[in-house]
Amino acid sequence: MQFTDEQIFELLQHVYQQTGFDYRDYATSSIKRRIQDAMDIERIKTLEEMSRRIFKSDEAMRKFILTLSVPTTSLFRDPEVYKCLRTRVLPKLENNPIRIWSAGCSSGEEPYSLSIMTREEGLAKHTRTYATDLNESAVEAARKGMFRLSVMQDYTSNYHLAGGTCDFSDYYTSGYGWAKFHDVLKENLVISQHNLVTDSSFNEFNLILCRNVMIYFNKALQDKVHALLFESLAPGGYLVLGDKENIRFTPFERFYKPVAPVLKIYQKSE
Ligand SMILES: C[S@@+](CC[C@H](N)C(=O)[O-])C[C@H]1O[C@@H](n2cnc3c(N)ncnc32)[C@H](O)[C@@H]1O
C-alpha cells in the first residue's frame, strides 16, 4: 500500500470534521486495507484522488464510510456461545424483565438469533433486545429481517448446534432468493443507529453482546468502549465479546468474573 499512517490519519481527521464519524482510532492496518479496497472498487489510484472525490460528493462520502465498517456476521455465529447463553445465562435472568443489547449488530443476524432463543426459552414476553450499529445501511437491513436463502443451510446447522430444537424453517418464509423472518420475532426488538465511540449509554442491560466490533479498534478506543459497556451493564449482568476479543488487560478486568472465558462470556460483579 502506498500511503502512510500520517496520510491516513489526516484523511480520517477530515472525515471526522465533516461527518462526525470517527475512525481515527481504528486499527491502522485494517483501515488501510479497507481504504485500499474502496479505491480498488472505484479504480482510484491515489489517496489524494479518493480524498477529492469523497469531499466533493455526499454520496461518495456515504459509500466510503460504509466500506470502513466491516459487516461480516451470521445467525447463531459461534453456536457454542449461544448454547452457553441458553443453558447457563438466560436461566439466571428469567425472573426479571430482561434487557439485552446487541451492540454492533450489523445486519441483524445477532439480534434475530437472540429473539429466537429467548422465545424458545419462554422469555420473550419480558425481554427487550436493543440492536444498534453505526452503519445506517446495516440498521436498515436489520429492520427488514431478510437474509439470503443461500446461507440458510449454514444458519440452520448453527441453530441446531446452538441448542435449537424446532424446525428452523418455521421462523421464515422464503421467496426470490431471500428468507424473510416473521414479524413476531421483531416484536421485542428495538433497532437503531448508535455509535459506540461517540454516543453515550442509553439504558441498563442484563446482557450485552459486543462481538467482533472492538477487534478493529486500537487499545485506547477499546478501553473507551469497554467503559461504555461497563457503565451500561447492570450489577451481575453478563458481557459477551467476540472470539478474538478479551476483557484481560482492560481497566475493567477486575470487575468481571469469568463465566465461560473460552467463549468470552463474563459477569459483572454484583
Ligand atoms: C464484524 S461486524 C459484527 C456483527 C456481530 N456483532 C457479530 O459478531 O456477528 C462489526 C459491526 O460493528 C459495527 N461498528 C463498527 N464500529 C462501530 C461503532 N463505532 N459503533 C457501533 N457499531 C460499530 C460495524 O458497522 C459492523 O456492523
Ligand as a Chemical Component Dictionary entry (heavy atoms), coordinates in Angstrom:
data_LIG
# 
_chem_comp.id                   LIG 
_chem_comp.type                 NON-POLYMER 
_chem_comp.pdbx_formal_charge   0 
_chem_comp.three_letter_code    LIG 
# 
loop_
_chem_comp_atom.comp_id 
_chem_comp_atom.atom_id 
_chem_comp_atom.alt_atom_id 
_chem_comp_atom.type_symbol 
_chem_comp_atom.charge 
_chem_comp_atom.model_Cartn_x 
_chem_comp_atom.model_Cartn_y 
_chem_comp_atom.model_Cartn_z 
_chem_comp_atom.pdbx_ordinal 
LIG C1  C1  C 0  -17.962 -7.720  12.091 1  
LIG S1  S1  S 1  -19.488 -6.963  12.445 2  
LIG C2  C2  C 0  -20.015 -7.892  13.865 3  
LIG C3  C3  C 0  -21.507 -8.151  13.890 4  
LIG C4  C4  C 0  -21.987 -9.026  15.053 5  
LIG N1  N1  N 0  -21.764 -8.397  16.325 6  
LIG C5  C5  C 0  -21.322 -10.371 15.010 7  
LIG O1  O1  O 0  -20.458 -10.674 15.821 8  
LIG O2  O2  O -1 -21.652 -11.164 14.119 9  
LIG C6  C6  C 0  -18.928 -5.422  13.174 10 
LIG C7  C7  C 0  -20.017 -4.357  13.222 11 
LIG O3  O3  O 0  -19.553 -3.319  14.091 12 
LIG C8  C8  C 0  -20.063 -2.108  13.591 13 
LIG N2  N2  N 0  -19.291 -0.986  14.135 14 
LIG C9  C9  C 0  -18.017 -0.610  13.846 15 
LIG N3  N3  N 0  -17.686 0.500   14.537 16 
LIG C10 C10 C 0  -18.769 0.816   15.294 17 
LIG C11 C11 C 0  -19.062 1.854   16.207 18 
LIG N4  N4  N 0  -18.162 2.798   16.477 19 
LIG N5  N5  N 0  -20.285 1.884   16.812 20 
LIG C12 C12 C 0  -21.217 0.928   16.521 21 
LIG N6  N6  N 0  -21.007 -0.080  15.651 22 
LIG C13 C13 C 0  -19.816 -0.136  15.048 23 
LIG C14 C14 C 0  -19.894 -2.252  12.087 24 
LIG O4  O4  O 0  -20.718 -1.343  11.384 25 
LIG C15 C15 C 0  -20.279 -3.722  11.872 26 
LIG O5  O5  O 0  -21.639 -3.863  11.526 27 
# 
loop_
_chem_comp_bond.comp_id 
_chem_comp_bond.atom_id_1 
_chem_comp_bond.atom_id_2 
_chem_comp_bond.value_order 
_chem_comp_bond.pdbx_ordinal 
LIG C1  S1  SING 1  
LIG S1  C2  SING 2  
LIG S1  C6  SING 3  
LIG C2  C3  SING 4  
LIG C3  C4  SING 5  
LIG C4  N1  SING 6  
LIG C4  C5  SING 7  
LIG C5  O1  DOUB 8  
LIG C5  O2  SING 9  
LIG C6  C7  SING 10 
LIG C7  O3  SING 11 
LIG C7  C15 SING 12 
LIG O3  C8  SING 13 
LIG C8  N2  SING 14 
LIG C8  C14 SING 15 
LIG N2  C9  SING 16 
LIG N2  C13 SING 17 
LIG C9  N3  DOUB 18 
LIG N3  C10 SING 19 
LIG C10 C11 SING 20 
LIG C10 C13 DOUB 21 
LIG C11 N4  SING 22 
LIG C11 N5  DOUB 23 
LIG N5  C12 SING 24 
LIG C12 N6  DOUB 25 
LIG N6  C13 SING 26 
LIG C14 O4  SING 27 
LIG C14 C15 SING 28 
LIG C15 O5  SING 29 
# 
